[in-house]
Amino acid sequence: MMSTETVFESGDQPCIRLEPLKSTHLPGKSTPTGGSCDVFTDSSPKATANGLHDIEDRILRITGYYGYNPGYSSHKREDGSESHAETPGSETSMESQSFHTCANTALKVLGGLLMVLCVSSSWVGTTQVVKLTFQSFSCPFFISWFSSNWNILIFPIYYSGHVVTTREKQTPIQKFRECSKLFGEDGMTLKLFVKRTAPFSILWTLTNYLYLLALKKLTATDVSALYCCHKAFVFLLSWIVLKDRFMGVRIVAAIMAITGIVMMAYADGFHGDSFVGVALAVGSASTSALYKVLFKMFLGSANLGEVAHFLSTMGFFNLIFISCVPLILYFTRVEHWGSLSSLPWGYMCGLAGLWLVFNILVHVGVVLTYPILISIGTLLSVPGNAAVDLLKHEVIFSVVRLAATCIICLGFLLMLLPEEWDSVTLRFLATIADKKSEDHGEELTDSSTHTRSRSRANGTVSIPLA
């Protein structure tokens, strides 16, 4: 086979043979290999330097590849014409994605801050309204029973939010039966109602009642600080009962909580109302911890609707089965109400409403947001109550009580550390150490380069020692 410039030396007219371009053949087409000369017409592709791109243009024009327009073959796309056309759209999409990411992050941060503020303010308000209610009505169990009855409203509130936020509407009965699967596949029966609800309702009532009794003996700041010890009790019970992971830092936090309790009791010499109030507050924290551990054990995988259903069920149990206790206390003159018209209904309804909001935020907020936000909101109730006691009630805190409160709060914060905090901290420190070593190496390299250049300028050569 000859090249394009080879001429036969025979007597016939010279004929030009072209070497076939293998890369331009269409699939299924044969290549002419005969001995005679090939005849070329105007319809055949031109064998120019740009012949490959001309053939590609014809193929794309014939097949109509994705709305192809003539003149936009690969050799023109390589110039960046199409990429230049796509660049604004890609940049716009990346900017929109980054904007949405920043907006979502900002919303999460604002939502978290709002949750923390609502939890702390509702708990501070509840504690302070209890102190105000005791000035005219000193019946803690009746107040606790009255406030617990408001839990019945939690499921109707949840259903109202469900109707507003979802398109698939369900009747209240259908939604109630769907959420009743928390008690079993057959739904809620009387036996399961008593078996599942009674322990939680008793612990709930004891927690609230002991907390109110402690508020009669101590200031709101001391009681709220002692109640924060429930986090340490939750860890100890979870470690023993639920076989949670052992963490040394949480053991230290539990020891700090116990130390704060002892210091709080020692502040007034282990006698009088102070010691009794500390014991009542610690009892409230203990029953609260037991309630939370049992809730995690039996209802840990419950969704939002099931939690709302369970809290409303406890409200019904409190109304039906525990209503006899306030009556017994009334007839035995332990808690004498007087006439119903003389009761401070404004304070009591405000207290029940704030307690309802706090319970919704604590139980429902754990499902919707991070549990650490609920814990931080509970912790911030301590400085909130301290500010109210100091400014409004002019309470003077002793050094021992302040030290005990700080130790308990510090132990509470240690409880909030994640399980992998030690490995994360070690990796962070290792990263900082590597970065410092790299910076130090770069400084040594720069200094050695400067030394060599200066030595060469002086006519000397520095010889490395290693």
C-alpha positions as CSV (number, residue, x, y, z in Angstrom):
1,M,0.0,0.0,0.0
2,M,1.3,3.4,-1.0
3,S,1.2,6.8,0.5
4,T,-0.8,9.7,-0.9
5,E,2.3,11.0,-2.8
6,T,3.4,7.8,-4.6
7,V,3.2,7.6,-8.4
8,F,3.3,4.4,-10.4
9,E,5.9,4.3,-13.1
10,S,3.7,2.3,-15.5
11,G,2.3,3.6,-18.8
12,D,-1.2,4.3,-17.4
13,Q,-2.3,7.5,-15.9
14,P,-1.1,7.9,-12.4
15,C,-3.7,7.0,-9.8
16,I,-3.8,8.2,-6.1
17,R,-4.4,5.6,-3.4
18,L,-5.4,6.7,0.1
19,E,-4.6,4.8,3.3
20,P,-7.9,4.1,5.0
21,L,-8.5,6.0,8.3
22,K,-9.5,3.2,10.7
23,S,-10.8,5.6,13.3
24,T,-13.4,7.0,10.9
25,H,-15.1,3.8,9.8
26,L,-18.6,3.3,10.9
27,P,-19.5,0.0,12.6
28,G,-20.5,-2.7,10.1
29,K,-18.9,-1.0,7.1
30,S,-16.1,-2.7,5.1
31,T,-12.9,-1.1,4.0
32,P,-12.0,-1.0,0.3
33,T,-8.9,-3.0,-0.2
34,G,-9.0,-3.8,-3.9
35,G,-6.0,-3.4,-6.3
36,S,-7.7,-0.9,-8.6
37,C,-7.8,2.8,-7.9
38,D,-10.6,4.2,-5.8
39,V,-12.7,6.9,-7.3
40,F,-13.6,9.8,-5.0
41,T,-16.6,12.1,-5.5
42,D,-17.6,15.3,-3.8
43,S,-19.9,13.6,-1.4
44,S,-17.0,11.7,0.3
45,P,-15.3,13.1,3.4
46,K,-12.4,15.3,2.6
47,A,-9.0,13.9,3.6
48,T,-7.8,17.1,5.3
49,A,-6.2,17.7,8.6
50,N,-9.6,18.2,10.1
51,G,-11.2,15.3,8.3
52,L,-11.9,13.4,11.5
53,H,-14.0,16.2,12.9
54,D,-15.9,16.7,9.6
55,I,-16.9,13.0,9.7
56,E,-18.0,13.3,13.3
57,D,-20.1,16.3,12.4
58,R,-21.9,14.3,9.6
59,I,-22.5,11.3,11.9
60,L,-24.0,13.5,14.6
61,R,-26.1,15.4,12.0
62,I,-27.5,12.1,10.6
63,T,-28.3,10.5,13.9
64,G,-29.6,13.7,15.5
65,Y,-27.6,13.0,18.6
66,Y,-29.3,15.0,21.5
67,G,-30.4,17.9,19.3
68,Y,-27.1,18.3,17.7
69,N,-26.3,21.5,15.9
70,P,-23.7,21.7,13.1
71,G,-20.4,23.1,14.0
72,Y,-20.5,21.8,17.7
73,S,-18.3,18.7,17.4
74,S,-15.8,17.5,19.9
75,H,-13.0,19.8,18.6
76,K,-15.2,22.8,19.3
77,R,-16.3,21.5,22.7
78,E,-12.7,21.1,23.6
79,D,-12.3,24.8,23.2
80,G,-14.5,25.4,26.2
81,S,-17.5,26.8,24.4
82,E,-20.0,24.4,25.9
83,S,-18.2,24.3,29.3
84,H,-18.4,28.1,29.3
85,A,-22.1,27.9,28.7
86,E,-22.6,25.3,31.6
87,T,-20.3,27.1,34.1
88,P,-22.9,29.7,35.3
89,G,-25.5,27.0,35.9
90,S,-23.1,24.8,37.8
91,E,-21.9,27.7,39.9
92,T,-25.5,28.7,40.6
93,S,-26.4,25.2,41.7
94,M,-23.3,25.0,44.0
95,E,-24.1,28.4,45.5
96,S,-27.7,27.4,46.1
97,Q,-26.6,24.1,47.7
98,S,-24.2,26.0,50.0
99,F,-26.9,28.5,50.8
100,H,-29.4,25.8,51.7
101,T,-26.7,24.0,53.9
102,C,-26.0,27.2,55.7
103,A,-29.7,28.0,56.2
104,N,-30.4,24.5,57.6
105,T,-27.4,24.8,60.0
106,A,-28.6,28.2,61.1
107,L,-32.1,26.9,61.6
108,K,-30.9,23.9,63.7
109,V,-28.8,26.2,65.9
110,L,-31.7,28.6,66.4
111,G,-34.0,25.7,67.1
112,G,-31.6,24.3,69.6
113,L,-31.2,27.6,71.4
114,L,-35.0,28.1,71.4
115,M,-35.4,24.6,72.9
116,V,-32.9,25.3,75.6
117,L,-34.5,28.6,76.4
118,C,-38.0,27.1,76.6
119,V,-37.0,24.2,78.8
120,S,-35.0,26.4,81.3
121,S,-37.7,29.1,81.4
122,S,-40.6,26.7,81.9
123,W,-38.8,24.9,84.7
124,V,-37.8,28.1,86.4
125,G,-41.3,29.4,86.1
126,T,-42.8,26.2,87.5
127,T,-40.5,26.3,90.5
128,Q,-41.1,29.9,91.2
129,V,-44.9,29.6,90.8
130,V,-44.9,26.7,93.3
131,K,-43.2,29.0,95.9
132,L,-45.8,31.7,95.3
133,T,-48.6,29.1,95.6
134,F,-47.3,27.9,98.9
135,Q,-47.8,31.4,100.4
136,S,-51.6,31.0,100.2
137,F,-52.2,27.3,99.7
138,S,-49.8,24.7,101.3
139,C,-51.1,21.4,99.9
140,P,-48.3,19.8,97.9
141,F,-49.9,16.5,97.0
142,F,-53.1,18.2,95.8
143,I,-51.1,20.6,93.7
144,S,-49.1,17.6,92.2
145,W,-52.3,15.6,91.5
146,F,-54.0,18.6,89.9
147,S,-51.0,19.3,87.7
148,S,-50.6,15.7,86.7
149,N,-54.2,15.6,85.4
150,W,-53.3,18.1,82.7
151,N,-51.2,15.4,81.0
152,I,-54.4,14.2,79.5
153,L,-54.2,17.1,77.1
154,I,-50.9,15.9,75.6
155,F,-52.4,13.5,73.1
156,P,-55.0,16.0,71.8
157,I,-52.3,18.6,71.4
158,Y,-50.2,16.0,69.4
159,Y,-53.2,15.1,67.3
160,S,-53.9,18.7,66.5
161,G,-50.3,19.1,65.3
162,H,-50.7,15.9,63.3
163,V,-53.8,17.2,61.5
164,V,-52.0,20.5,60.6
165,T,-48.7,19.1,59.4
166,T,-49.8,15.9,57.5
167,R,-51.9,15.4,54.4
168,E,-53.2,11.9,55.3
169,K,-55.8,12.7,57.8
170,Q,-56.9,10.1,60.4
171,T,-59.7,10.3,62.9
172,P,-58.8,10.6,66.6
173,I,-59.9,7.0,67.2
174,Q,-57.8,5.7,64.3
175,K,-54.7,7.6,65.5
176,F,-55.4,6.5,69.1
177,R,-55.5,2.9,68.1
178,E,-52.4,3.2,66.0
179,C,-50.5,4.7,68.9
180,S,-51.9,2.0,71.2
181,K,-49.5,-0.5,69.7
182,L,-47.1,0.6,72.3
183,F,-48.9,-1.7,74.7
184,G,-48.8,-4.6,72.4
185,E,-50.1,-5.9,69.0
186,D,-53.6,-6.3,70.4
187,G,-53.7,-2.7,71.5
188,M,-54.5,-1.4,75.0
189,T,-56.5,-3.6,77.3
190,L,-57.5,-3.0,80.9
191,K,-54.8,-5.4,82.2
192,L,-52.1,-3.8,80.1
193,F,-53.3,-0.4,81.0
194,V,-52.8,-1.0,84.7
195,K,-49.7,-3.1,84.3
196,R,-47.8,-0.7,82.1
197,T,-49.1,2.6,83.5
198,A,-49.2,2.0,87.3
199,P,-45.4,1.9,87.9
200,F,-44.7,5.0,85.9
201,S,-47.6,6.9,87.4
202,I,-46.5,6.1,90.9
203,L,-42.9,7.2,90.2
204,W,-44.2,10.3,88.5
205,T,-46.4,11.2,91.5
206,L,-43.5,10.6,94.0
207,T,-41.1,12.7,91.9
208,N,-43.4,15.7,91.8
209,Y,-44.6,15.3,95.4
210,L,-41.1,15.0,96.9
211,Y,-40.0,18.0,94.7
212,L,-42.8,20.2,96.1
213,L,-42.1,19.1,99.7
214,A,-38.4,20.0,99.2
215,L,-39.5,23.5,98.0
216,K,-41.2,24.0,101.3
217,K,-37.9,23.5,103.1
218,L,-35.2,24.9,100.8
219,T,-34.8,27.7,98.3
220,A,-35.6,27.2,94.6
221,T,-31.9,27.4,93.7
222,D,-31.0,24.6,96.1
223,V,-33.8,22.3,95.1
224,S,-33.1,22.8,91.4
225,A,-29.4,22.1,91.9
226,L,-30.1,19.0,93.9
227,Y,-32.5,17.8,91.3
228,C,-29.8,17.9,88.7
229,C,-28.2,15.0,90.5
230,H,-30.7,12.7,88.8
231,K,-28.3,12.6,85.8
232,A,-25.7,10.9,87.9
233,F,-28.4,8.5,89.3
234,V,-29.5,7.7,85.7
235,F,-26.0,6.8,84.8
236,L,-25.5,4.5,87.8
237,L,-28.9,2.8,87.2
238,S,-28.2,2.4,83.5
239,W,-24.8,0.9,84.2
240,I,-26.3,-1.6,86.6
241,V,-29.7,-2.4,85.0
242,L,-29.2,-1.6,81.3
243,K,-25.6,-2.7,81.2
244,D,-24.5,0.6,79.6
245,R,-20.9,1.3,78.8
246,F,-18.7,2.0,81.8
247,M,-17.1,5.5,81.7
248,G,-14.6,6.7,84.3
249,V,-15.4,10.3,83.7
250,R,-19.1,9.7,84.6
251,I,-18.0,7.9,87.8
252,V,-16.1,11.0,88.7
253,A,-19.2,13.1,87.9
254,A,-21.3,10.8,90.1
255,I,-18.8,11.2,93.0
256,M,-19.0,15.0,92.5
257,A,-22.8,14.9,92.6
258,I,-22.7,13.0,95.9
259,T,-20.1,15.4,97.3
260,G,-22.3,18.3,96.4
261,I,-25.2,16.7,98.2
262,V,-23.2,16.1,101.3
263,M,-21.9,19.7,101.3
264,M,-25.5,21.0,100.8
265,A,-26.6,19.0,103.8
266,Y,-23.6,20.2,105.8
267,A,-24.3,23.8,105.1
268,D,-26.7,24.0,108.1
269,G,-25.1,21.3,110.3
270,F,-27.0,18.2,109.3
271,H,-30.1,19.2,111.3
272,G,-33.3,21.1,110.9
273,D,-35.3,21.8,107.8
274,S,-32.2,22.0,105.6
275,F,-31.3,18.4,106.1
276,V,-34.9,17.2,105.5
277,G,-35.2,19.4,102.4
278,V,-31.9,17.9,101.0
279,A,-33.2,14.4,101.6
280,L,-36.5,15.2,99.9
281,A,-34.8,16.7,96.9
282,V,-32.4,13.8,96.6
283,G,-35.4,11.4,96.8
284,S,-37.2,13.3,94.0
285,A,-34.0,13.0,91.9
286,S,-33.8,9.3,92.6
287,T,-37.4,8.5,91.7
288,S,-37.0,10.7,88.5
289,A,-33.9,8.7,87.6
290,L,-35.7,5.4,88.1
291,Y,-38.6,6.6,86.0
292,K,-36.3,7.6,83.1
293,V,-34.4,4.3,83.2
294,L,-37.7,2.3,83.1
295,F,-38.9,4.6,80.4
296,K,-35.8,3.9,78.4
297,M,-36.0,0.2,79.0
298,F,-39.7,-0.3,78.0
299,L,-40.4,2.7,75.8
300,G,-37.0,3.5,74.4
301,S,-38.0,2.9,70.7
302,A,-41.4,4.7,71.0
303,N,-42.2,7.4,68.4
304,L,-43.7,10.8,69.0
305,G,-47.3,9.7,68.9
306,E,-46.7,6.7,71.2
307,V,-45.0,9.0,73.8
308,A,-47.9,11.5,73.6
309,H,-50.4,8.5,74.0
310,F,-48.5,7.2,77.0
311,L,-48.3,10.5,78.8
312,S,-52.1,11.1,78.3
313,T,-52.7,7.5,79.5
314,M,-50.8,8.3,82.7
315,G,-52.9,11.4,83.1
316,F,-56.1,9.2,82.9
317,F,-54.6,6.8,85.5
318,N,-53.8,9.7,87.8
319,L,-57.3,11.0,87.5
320,I,-59.0,7.6,88.0
321,F,-56.8,5.7,90.5
322,I,-54.9,8.4,92.4
323,S,-57.8,10.7,93.1
324,C,-58.5,8.8,96.3
325,V,-55.2,9.9,97.9
326,P,-56.0,13.7,98.0
327,L,-59.4,12.8,99.5
328,I,-57.8,10.7,102.2
329,L,-55.4,13.5,103.0
330,Y,-58.3,15.9,103.1
331,F,-60.4,13.9,105.5
332,T,-57.4,13.1,107.7
333,R,-56.6,16.8,107.9
334,V,-53.1,16.3,106.5
335,E,-54.0,18.7,103.7
336,H,-57.0,20.8,104.3
337,W,-58.2,22.7,101.2
338,G,-61.0,24.8,102.6
339,S,-63.7,25.8,100.2
340,L,-63.1,25.4,96.5
341,S,-63.7,29.1,95.9
342,S,-60.9,30.0,98.2
343,L,-58.3,28.0,96.3
344,P,-55.8,30.1,94.3
345,W,-56.9,28.8,90.9
346,G,-54.9,31.4,89.0
347,Y,-51.6,30.2,90.5
348,M,-52.6,26.6,90.2
349,C,-53.6,26.8,86.6
350,G,-50.5,28.7,85.7
351,L,-48.4,26.1,87.5
352,A,-50.1,23.2,85.8
353,G,-49.7,24.9,82.4
354,L,-46.0,25.5,82.9
355,W,-45.5,22.0,84.2
356,L,-47.4,20.7,81.1
357,V,-45.1,22.7,78.8
358,F,-42.0,21.4,80.6
359,N,-43.2,17.8,80.3
360,I,-44.0,18.1,76.6
361,L,-40.6,19.7,75.9
362,V,-38.7,17.0,78.0
363,H,-40.5,13.9,76.6
364,V,-41.3,15.1,73.1
365,G,-38.2,17.1,72.7
366,V,-36.0,14.0,73.2
367,V,-37.7,12.4,70.2
368,L,-37.6,15.5,68.0
369,T,-34.2,17.1,69.0
370,Y,-31.0,16.1,70.7
371,P,-31.4,15.0,74.3
372,I,-28.3,17.1,75.3
373,L,-30.4,20.2,74.6
374,I,-33.0,19.1,77.2
375,S,-30.3,18.4,79.7
376,I,-28.6,21.8,79.2
377,G,-32.0,23.5,79.6
378,T,-32.6,21.7,82.9
379,L,-29.1,22.8,84.1
380,L,-29.7,26.4,83.1
381,S,-32.6,26.5,85.5
382,V,-30.1,26.6,88.4
383,P,-28.7,30.0,87.5
384,G,-32.2,31.2,86.5
385,N,-33.6,30.3,89.9
386,A,-30.6,31.8,91.6
387,A,-31.1,35.1,89.7
388,V,-34.8,35.2,90.7
389,D,-34.0,34.3,94.4
390,L,-31.3,37.0,94.5
391,L,-33.2,39.8,92.9
392,K,-36.8,39.2,94.0
393,H,-36.6,37.2,97.3
394,E,-33.2,38.7,98.3
395,V,-31.8,35.3,99.3
396,I,-28.2,35.4,100.6
397,F,-26.2,32.3,99.6
398,S,-23.5,30.9,101.8
399,V,-20.1,30.0,100.5
400,V,-20.7,26.3,101.2
401,R,-24.0,26.2,99.3
402,L,-22.4,28.0,96.4
403,A,-19.5,25.6,96.3
404,A,-21.9,22.6,96.5
405,T,-24.1,24.0,93.7
406,C,-21.0,24.6,91.5
407,I,-19.7,21.0,92.1
408,I,-23.1,19.5,91.2
409,C,-23.4,21.6,88.0
410,L,-19.8,20.6,87.0
411,G,-20.6,17.0,87.6
412,F,-23.8,17.4,85.5
413,L,-21.7,18.8,82.6
414,L,-19.3,15.9,82.8
415,M,-22.3,13.6,82.4
416,L,-23.0,15.2,79.1
417,L,-19.7,14.1,77.5
418,P,-20.3,11.6,74.7
419,E,-19.1,8.1,75.0
420,E,-16.2,8.5,72.5
421,W,-15.0,11.8,74.0
422,D,-11.6,10.3,75.0
423,S,-10.7,9.0,71.5
424,V,-12.0,12.2,69.9
425,T,-9.9,14.3,72.2
426,L,-6.8,12.2,71.6
427,R,-7.2,12.5,67.8
428,F,-7.6,16.2,68.2
429,L,-4.5,16.5,70.2
430,A,-2.6,14.3,67.8
431,T,-3.7,16.5,64.9
432,I,-2.5,19.6,66.7
433,A,0.8,17.9,67.5
434,D,1.3,16.9,63.8
435,K,0.5,20.4,62.6
436,K,3.1,21.9,65.0
437,S,5.7,19.4,63.9
438,E,5.1,20.2,60.3
439,D,5.3,23.9,61.0
440,H,8.6,23.3,62.9
441,G,10.0,21.3,60.0
442,E,9.1,24.0,57.5
443,E,10.9,26.6,59.8
444,L,14.0,24.4,59.9
445,T,13.9,23.9,56.2
446,D,13.7,27.6,55.6
447,S,16.5,28.4,58.1
448,S,18.7,25.7,56.5
449,T,18.1,27.1,53.1
450,H,18.9,30.6,54.3
451,T,22.1,29.3,55.9
452,R,23.3,27.5,52.7
453,S,22.6,30.6,50.6
454,R,24.5,32.8,53.0
455,S,27.4,30.3,53.2
456,R,27.7,30.2,49.4
457,A,27.7,33.9,49.3
458,N,30.7,33.9,51.7
459,G,32.6,31.2,49.7
460,T,32.0,28.4,52.2
461,V,30.0,25.2,52.1
462,S,28.1,23.9,55.1
463,I,28.4,20.1,55.5
464,P,25.5,18.3,57.3
465,L,26.3,16.2,60.3
466,A,23.9,13.4,59.4
